[in-house]
């Protein structure tokens, strides 16, 4: 009977470790020491640059970021279609070809702020994202995000989160890898946890 309890306790501890450590990864952040977030009521999340293998990674991460940020109920988040429409108008006026990456300078930030009645924008990039066909390989999702004040262009907050589907604990006990949508949610959550 004693061995049975001991074995149950050991299994419970192993399962707890897997859930605590879950996926491998890291997160780094910067918060501007002079930043005052209390005046920020409304934000827009701009399209994420995609440097990953998956063609739609930028859209997927932006969507996950939007949902997570909205669920925290700290800022009002402008609907993505409204953001796209406003950006299209601003870039057409500037003579920028659609679909091209546009540097967001101080004047453009002010225009975006005025058009959308926002105090800050969130910019991001997907640095690594596995393609759907990356079978037995360890998957990595890495994102970089930053929040800029629309009136000054100053970076208020910046974070980089990397999550991998294989951790040491998962390898040791042979637990199945986490899929890329879970890695995306974990990376977004880790990044936002450094802000909120």
C-alpha positions in Angstrom: 0.0 0.0 0.0 2.8 2.4 0.9 4.5 1.9 -2.5 1.2 2.7 -4.3 0.9 6.0 -2.5 4.6 6.8 -3.1 4.1 6.1 -6.8 1.0 8.3 -7.0 2.8 11.1 -5.3 5.7 10.8 -7.7 3.4 10.8 -10.7 1.5 13.8 -9.4 4.8 15.7 -8.9 5.9 14.9 -12.5 2.6 16.1 -13.9 2.8 19.3 -11.9 6.3 19.9 -13.2 5.2 19.5 -16.8 2.4 22.0 -16.3 4.6 24.5 -14.5 7.4 24.4 -17.0 5.2 23.5 -20.0 7.0 24.9 -23.0 10.5 26.1 -23.1 11.2 29.7 -24.0 12.2 33.1 -22.8 10.8 36.6 -22.5 12.6 40.0 -22.3 11.0 43.4 -21.9 11.6 47.1 -21.7 9.3 49.6 -20.1 10.1 53.3 -20.5 10.8 54.6 -17.0 9.0 57.9 -17.8 6.0 56.1 -19.3 2.5 56.9 -17.9 0.0 54.4 -19.1 -3.0 56.0 -17.2 -3.9 58.3 -20.1 -4.0 55.5 -22.7 -7.7 54.5 -23.1 -7.7 53.3 -26.7 -5.1 51.5 -28.8 -4.8 50.2 -32.3 -2.8 47.0 -33.2 -1.1 47.5 -36.6 -0.4 44.5 -38.9 2.5 42.5 -37.7 5.6 42.1 -40.0 6.0 38.4 -40.9 9.6 37.0 -40.9 8.4 33.4 -40.2 8.0 30.4 -42.5 4.2 30.5 -42.5 2.6 33.0 -44.9 -0.2 33.9 -42.5 1.9 34.1 -39.3 1.6 37.8 -39.0 -2.2 37.7 -39.2 -2.4 34.8 -36.8 -0.2 36.4 -34.2 -1.9 39.8 -34.5 -5.3 38.1 -34.0 -4.1 36.2 -30.9 -2.5 39.4 -29.6 -5.8 41.4 -30.1 -7.9 38.7 -28.4 -5.5 38.5 -25.4 -5.3 42.3 -25.0 -9.1 42.7 -25.3 -9.7 40.0 -22.7 -7.6 41.9 -20.1 -10.0 44.8 -20.4 -7.3 47.5 -19.8 -7.5 49.4 -23.1 -10.3 49.7 -25.7 -8.9 48.0 -28.8 -9.8 49.4 -32.3 -11.4 46.8 -34.6 -8.8 45.4 -37.1 -10.9 46.4 -40.2 -11.1 50.0 -39.0 -7.3 50.0 -38.5 -6.8 48.6 -42.0 -9.1 51.1 -43.6 -7.5 54.1 -41.8 -4.0 52.9 -42.7 -5.0 52.4 -46.4 -6.2 56.0 -46.5 -3.1 57.4 -44.8 -0.7 55.4 -47.1 -2.7 56.3 -50.3 -2.4 60.0 -49.4 1.4 59.5 -48.9 1.6 57.6 -52.2 2.8 54.4 -50.7 2.1 51.2 -52.7 -0.3 48.8 -50.9 1.3 45.8 -49.3 4.7 47.3 -48.8 6.2 47.7 -45.4 5.9 51.3 -44.3 8.2 52.9 -41.7 5.9 54.4 -39.0 7.5 57.8 -38.3 6.4 60.5 -35.9 4.1 62.3 -38.4 2.4 59.0 -39.5 1.8 58.1 -35.9 0.1 61.4 -35.2 -2.1 60.9 -38.3 -3.0 57.4 -37.2 -3.7 58.7 -33.7 -6.0 61.4 -35.0 -7.9 59.2 -37.5 -8.6 56.5 -35.0 -8.8 58.6 -31.8 -6.2 56.5 -30.1 -3.3 57.3 -27.7 -1.0 54.4 -28.6 -0.3 51.9 -31.3 1.1 48.4 -31.0 3.6 47.3 -33.6 4.9 43.8 -33.9 6.8 41.3 -35.9 6.8 37.5 -36.1 10.5 36.6 -35.9 10.0 32.8 -36.1 7.0 30.7 -36.8 6.9 27.1 -38.0 5.2 26.2 -41.2 2.4 23.7 -41.0 4.6 21.0 -42.5 7.3 21.0 -39.8 6.4 17.6 -38.5 8.9 16.0 -36.0 11.0 19.1 -35.6 10.8 21.2 -32.5 8.6 24.2 -33.2 9.5 27.8 -32.2 7.3 30.9 -32.1 9.1 34.1 -31.5 7.4 37.5 -31.5 8.6 41.1 -30.9 6.0 43.8 -29.9 6.2 47.4 -28.9 3.7 50.1 -27.9 4.3 53.7 -29.1 2.7 56.9 -28.0 1.0 58.4 -31.0 1.6 62.0 -30.1 5.3 61.7 -29.4 6.4 58.5 -31.1 8.2 57.4 -27.9 8.4 53.7 -27.2 6.4 53.1 -24.0 6.9 49.3 -23.8 8.7 46.6 -25.8 8.9 42.8 -25.4 10.2 39.8 -27.1 8.8 36.4 -26.3 10.1 33.0 -27.6 8.3 29.8 -27.0 9.4 26.3 -28.1 7.4 23.1 -28.3 10.0 21.0 -26.6 11.3 21.5 -23.1 13.8 19.4 -21.1 11.0 18.1 -18.9 8.8 17.2 -21.9 11.7 15.3 -23.5 12.6 13.5 -20.4 9.1 12.1 -19.8 8.1 11.8 -23.4 5.2 14.2 -23.4 3.8 15.2 -26.8 4.9 18.6 -28.2 2.7 21.6 -28.1 1.2 22.7 -31.4 1.9 26.1 -33.0 -1.4 27.7 -32.0 -0.7 27.0 -28.3 2.8 28.3 -28.7 1.4 31.5 -30.3 -1.0 32.0 -27.4 1.8 31.3 -24.9 4.2 33.8 -26.6 1.5 36.5 -26.8 0.6 35.9 -23.1 4.2 36.0 -22.0 4.8 39.3 -23.9 1.6 40.9 -22.6 2.3 39.7 -19.0 5.3 42.0 -19.0 3.0 45.0 -19.7 -0.2 44.3 -17.8 
